[in-house]
Amino acid sequence: MLRAVGSVLKRNKESIYGIARGSTSSSHRAFTSSTTVNSASSSPLAGNSFNGLRSLLKGQKAPTFRKMSTLAASSSEGKEGLKLLVTGGPQARKWVGTWLFGSAAWVFSMVVLGGVTRLTRSGLSMTDWKFTGEFPPLSDEAWAKEFEKYKQSPEYKRVNKGMNLEDFKFIYWMEYAHRMWGRGLGIMFALPFSYFLRKGYITLRLGVQLSGLFALGAGQGFIGWWMVKSGLEEPPSEYSQPRVSPYRLAAHLTSAFAIYCGLFWTALSVVMPEPPAESLAWVRGAAKVKRLALPVSFIVGITAISGAFVAGNDAGRAFNTFPKMGDTWIPDGIFEMKPLIRNFFENTATVQLDHRLLATTTLLAIGTMWWFTRKLDIHPAVKALIGSTVGMTAVQVTLGVSTLLSYVPVSLGSAHQAGALTLLTLMLLLNHTLRRPSPSLLKSLPQVAKSNFS
């Protein structure tokens, strides 16, 4: 697959920028003929994040973007010209963008399904793995054979001893669905990718990015089996329950998050080559917000990764009280492991305490970002996204506390994991909206947005 991608991109390398210049001119002519969007069309952005995203995607039709289109088309041969990721005009960008957004949504569902698989303790039901996949048991004899293999695993001997065949079928189907859903994603990604390459829509830069994401996605299968294999080994103590390595689980989840972020960001870049910017004042305001949004995004990401260690250590089923951990604010033994660093990844009490502190820090950081940006002169879409992020953070913290107090039911636990990815999505969208416009667009912008004159 990667060799074929390289061959096509190399063949098109000499002509790719000429095509890009043509698509830039045609797309800008399409934008120029669109209907002017006045300030009233931006007002629903304050309502909710869906309308904010829709306005972002349609923001290319604003009057200032029509001005930008003429300048970008005329200067496309220069260094300041807008370099699109997709050639072939607006329709090609729409097709590629839809495919990438669909791939990102598929990865999102994979993360949620993986969480449900873990919470139902289904992940260790399949004791072997084949890269090409395999058919599930379809006869009584095949099911009996798979069940016998599972009976040899530490999980059956220490946790599920006495399980009947029907219960085993449930956890087997959960794990099988998770694996096959991942393979389906590979096919769903590879086939359109090959088609768009042959049509010449994919530029060299985009081709390299997508090839990297495809390789990372293929590696996820190996990382997943590497993780599962750790749970099939005998625990170090006779009193320990078998579970996967928290390090390997964190690597698996972090890799999935990285693939999702890469796909979502790339999709946004395809459909929105320019950020919404109708005045230099709004551009300056966006730059101020970005200085806060970047560190806040880092905190959100670290908090999400710390959740993987909570899951890997089954720490959510300990200290099921809030705000205190049991009867104290800081439990005993948080630094009992040697060397000290192990406590932050393997000590149940320390891992949960870390996650609580990071979640609180995330809530305070996003609240602070909203407070310091509420009076800035910024695009309504940016204001809407900041408000949506604050709301989603409150929902995520509520889900986390409810999950803890309820002893991690499957419904709340999976919703909490989905909430983490949703919050990360909003931060990605916010940072993408805060990008600096191209030089050609900056030259065409007025000092103040026209809507501000009314």
Number of C-alpha atoms within 10 A of each C-alpha: 12 13 9 11 19 15 12 17 22 12 12 18 13 10 11 19 18 14 19 23 24 16 23 27 20 17 19 25 15 15 22 21 10 14 11 15 15 13 14 9 12 19 15 16 23 18 12 14 20 14 18 24 20 12 20 23 15 14 23 25 22 22 21 24 25 23 18 26 26 20 21 26 21 15 16 21 14 9 10 14 19 25 20 24 21 31 25 19 21 19 11 20 25 15 16 22 22 16 18 24 18 18 21 23 15 19 23 20 16 20 22 21 20 22 24 23 23 22 18 15 18 21 27 27 26 21 19 13 16 9 11 7 11 10 7 12 15 8 9 8 10 12 18 13 13 20 21 11 15 21 18 12 20 20 22 19 15 14 12 15 11 9 13 10 12 10 10 18 16 14 20 26 17 21 23 20 16 23 21 15 16 19 18 13 18 16 11 15 20 15 11 15 23 16 12 17 19 14 12 21 25 29 24 21 13 18 22 16 14 21 18 15 17 20 14 16 23 16 13 19 18 15 19 18 21 17 23 23 19 18 21 21 14 15 17 9 8 9 8 10 16 23 24 23 19 20 15 21 23 22 19 23 22 18 17 19 21 15 23 26 19 18 25 23 19 21 24 22 20 23 23 20 19 22 23 30 28 25 23 19 19 23 25 17 19 26 16 16 23 20 12 17 23 15 12 21 21 14 19 25 20 16 21 25 19 23 26 24 28 26 21 23 24 17 23 23 18 17 19 19 15 14 11 13 17 13 11 9 11 13 14 10 12 17 15 12 13 8 8 10 11 14 18 19 20 19 21 23 23 23 26 27 22 19 22 21 12 19 23 14 16 23 23 15 20 24 18 15 20 20 11 12 18 13 10 15 15 24 22 20 27 26 22 23 26 26 21 22 24 22 17 19 25 15 14 22 19 13 20 24 18 19 22 21 17 15 16 22 17 16 12 18 25 23 19 25 21 19 21 24 21 17 23 23 17 20 24 20 18 26 20 20 25 27 16 18 18 17 15 22 26 17 13 20 21 13 12 15 19 14 12 8 6 6
